[in-house]
Amino acid sequence: MAALSIHLFGRSLTLDAFPLSPQLKGVGMSDWEGYGDRLARRLGYTNTFLHKEPMLDITEPAPAHLAGACDFVISSEVLEHVDPPWQRSLEHLRQLLVPGGLLVLTVPYKLEGTTEEHFPELHEYTVVELGSRRVLLNRTRAGVLQAYDDLVFHDAAGSTLEMRLFAIGDLLAALEAAGFSARVWDEPTPQHGIVWNEPWSIPIVARRSAAWSEP
């Protein structure tokens, strides 16, 4: 929220001190209601979901009513869960934004190496219970059957499967290729208790290039 505030209003404000700005349109993706509900009272913000209305699936092109309509998009802990290729989701995020619009993005990432895709040949798949473990069964595009039982889920219900661990270099390069100007937002804001004690998985801020035009 500090990153959003600084990039929208030029300074770090608490949510309840955001100027009433319903003309600033934005969406979140299954955002925590602790900030989502308060954002909706200050800005033209809508929290969206994959499983219920209002719906938004960033593996698909931006829907007509949102395409090029958003001043900002919040994507917190989403991209590590989308089906591959994850790069297409960056293109769809760009499609949501007005030129110069802001993406605030968080994902787990490491500082070195390359992105670890846990299921690189994912195509037709399901997760099943097998004995005491959950197993991902996949049929590749070539028709080969695969089974994975070292699954990582990011919620208590066990429904949000980790598909990858990003490397920050790969992610920033992909954002640039998708039409963003992106950087890690590692500025401390001690007056609001924001101090980065570790150098990984820090929020990323990205602006849609004003010069970018859709093919």
N, C-alpha and C positions, 0 to 999 in steps of 0.2 A: 504494500500500500504506500510505503514511503517512495518507492520508485515511481509508482503511478502519479502520486501527488507532485513530485518534483518535475516530472516530465509534462504534466498537464498544467500545473499552476506555478512552476518555478521555485517552489519551496516545499519542505516537508511539513505536512499538516496532519493532525489526527483526522480520522474519518468524519467525525461529527463537525469538524471545522472546515470541511470541503465547501467551497462556495456552491450555492444552489445553481446547478448548471445543467438543466434537463436537455439543453441543445447538444451536449457532449454525449454522443451515442456510443455504447459499447456493449460487449457480451463477455460473459465468463463461461467456463465449462465445468459444471458440477462444483462450483466454488463453495467454500465453506460459508454457511449462512451467517456466521459471526461477522464477516465483512460484506458478504453479498447483499444481505438485507439492508444494511446501512448504505451501501453504494447506491442501491435502487432508490433510496430516499433523497439522495443528493444529485445524482446524475441520471442521464437517460440510459440506464444500465439494465440488462436482462441476463439473468442466470439461465443457462441452457443445460440440457441433459441428453444422454445417449438413449435412455430407456423410457423417458416420459416427456410430456410437453412442458415448456417449449423445447423442441428437440434440435440438436445440431450434431452432425457427424462429420468430423474434419477429415475423414478418409474419402469423403465425397466432395465434389465442387461446391462452392458456397451457394446456398439457395438464393433465388432471385431477390427475395425481400431483404436480404442482408448483404448481398454482393456490393462492395464499394460503398457501404453505408456506415461503417464503424470508425469512430475516431480512436477507439482503443479496443484491444482484445486481451483478456487475461487467460493464459493457459498454464495452469499450475498442476504439475505432476500428471500430465496427460500423455505426452508424446512417447514416454517409455512403454505405454500400453497399446498403442495403435498397431494394427497389422502392417507388416512390411509391404512395399517400401515406405519408410517413414518420411522420406523427402517429399512425397506428394502432399502430405499433410501441411508442410510448410507453404507449399504453393496455394493450398486452399485457405490457409490463414491469411496469406497476403491478399487473396481475393476478397476477404471480408472488409479490408481496410480502405479508407480514403487515402489518396496520395499523401505521404507524410504521417499517416496514422501510426499509432504506437502498439507494439506487441510486448507485453510483459510475460516472460516465460520462465518457468522453473522445471527442471528435470534433475534426476540424479546423474552426475557425470564425474569422470576421472580426468586427471590433468594430463596424463601421458598416454601414448599408444593410440590405438584405433577403437572405434565403437565395436562393442561385443554384441553381435546379433545372436541371441540364444537359439533361434529356430530359423536358420538362414534360408531354408527351402520351404517355408510355410506356405501352404496353398489351401487345401481342404482339411480342416482339423476340428477336433472336439476334445474336451477334457472330460475324463471319466474317472470314476472311483474303481480302483483295482486293489483289493485287499484293504490295507490300511493307508494306502497312498493315492494321491491324485496323479493321473497320467495323461499327458497330451499325446493324442494319436493324430498323425498327419499323413496325408497322401500328397506327395510332391507332384509338380506338373508332369514329371516323367512317369508317374504312376507308382513310385516307390513308397512303401509304407514305412513310417518311422514312429518310434515311441520314445518319449522323454519323461523321466520321473523325478528330475531334479528341479521342480518348479518352484518359483518364488511368487507369492501373492502379496499385494500391498494393502490389503484391507482385512479386517477380522473375518468377514464373511467368506473370504477366499474366492472372490469373483473377479478381482482385478489382477490379471497375470502380467508379470514383468516380461516384456519381450526383448529388452536390450538394456545395456549399460552404455551410455554415451561417452565418447571422448570429446572434450570441449573443443579441440581443434576441428574435428569433423563437423560438429554442430554449428560452429560459427561460419565455417566455409559453406555449409549447406544453406544457411540463412542468407549469406551474401549471394549465392547462386540463385536463390529463390526471389531475389529482388528486395532484400532488406539491407540496411546498414545496422550492424549489430555489435554489441559489446557486453562484457560482463559488468554488472552494476555492483561494484564492491565498495561503494562509498559508505563509510560508517555514518550513522545518524545517532550519536550517543544520547541526544536529548530525548529520543524516543526508544532508547534501549537497544539500538541496532548496532552491534559490533560483530564483525566477521572474525571468529576465532580460528576457522579452518578455511583453506583456499578453494574447496571444491563445492559443487552444487549450490553456488551463489546465483541469485536471479540474473537473468539476461534481459536487456532491453533492446528492442529492434524497431527501427522506423521503416515503413514501406517507402522505397525510393520514389520521390516525386516524378522522376523521369521514366519510371517503369510503365510499360503499356502491355496489356494482354496480347498474346499472339493472335 
